[in-house]
């Protein structure tokens, strides 16, 4: 009796991604997107649109978020139109590090923002994938990726997502589908990588702090800007 091999979920996902890569390449060759959404929207200005003080949070210039080494930074400068790195502190002395990288062209893998996993690994961190989570930000849910970066005694809990125009997603299948949707409409979306992290031994408490920080930030930003950074509510 012959045994039938059942594809594993990871195999099925890999096949789907491969098919999407081929379909995206064919669509790009056929439709040649030409409408740059960055030219049709108000220009992103990270330094002014992200407030230095809001709610119980103020900028803390003493702790700098982890930055890429010069070699990696040189490559990222080609992809990103602008970047922002700040640390915020609340009245209880708790700190959250914020890093945002904006790029005007998110239409392909070659031009898309890079995953934090790669940047942290390049800095010597051991990076563990802690899975995805759904956060309630304002009136909608936001799917995020969570990581743990370890380097010596430093333990950094990380939360991130990406946006394409006003669509929040994650690298992989979600980003591929979004790229296809925009490409089929002839559009070249802009977008950004949004990352927050904290230094703490307790990951659970760190993520609760990050959730509070993100909600406070969203509540204190212009409602017109919130979809560009957090995605649009479905």
Steps between C-alpha positions, in 0.01 A plus 500: 500500500646832392502788745391835375717800595300789641658844448584679823361852562848646452534322164162627384588855604834477319323385183247783529777755540683356198185525290446857619857592407443371148159669472642829630786486252257437213268775618788745534618419149149532356357799687813707582364704794565869445283687754721587795270543799772696681451775241123503552499508882629762739873458554600292803706694754592264781668758722197730518214251468620287793476725808792518742256514792149357535287365784736385775795466259789734425810450286804367689825582323714287734404161353543454125318217315723235343627627164648303206875490453638734228513227234137400554396865533651581160279235340192618689557860393436386143159360597374756749398858431517589870546340842423588860645357823389621842459380856204604716468496879186513715457640852570156650842495336405233242652537155389400150727528197342598169645452152324582172639461148303647210542409132320656204499175298369178658401330175750212504728297725798691362364836619306395813598584856711230667399284794641592842611138536771565242618830650522358853679185382751714310575678831583169668166439673348158541143554374209282608163508329229534765215482249234742384242688702190710434501836678201728549618840382224754523199364312669216312722195539860507388694180431860523621811284516674449834868417550753463778853623434782392734857626505698422814296632793277710275149362445289706263135421429393621156168566329473604136279519191515660159261717305444533127317825435221463762511119522669351808649154447806285570786375281430175317168396354308804627741747344509302175121508466495874570770561239295307246184697577674832452689375195183385326361852547814645345607655831839520670431522875722674751523366853698460816640263758374586850693348792484541876715320756575494871782379723353271767529149638123438490376480139132503597529825695710650221234433240227645724709816532549515123126458442428793731766712328359427154143580602610824665692597186210421265261702718729803490571502126294678238215264392602564138846356567404195707422273197842575348671369814256246647294396198137568426219342698320229300 
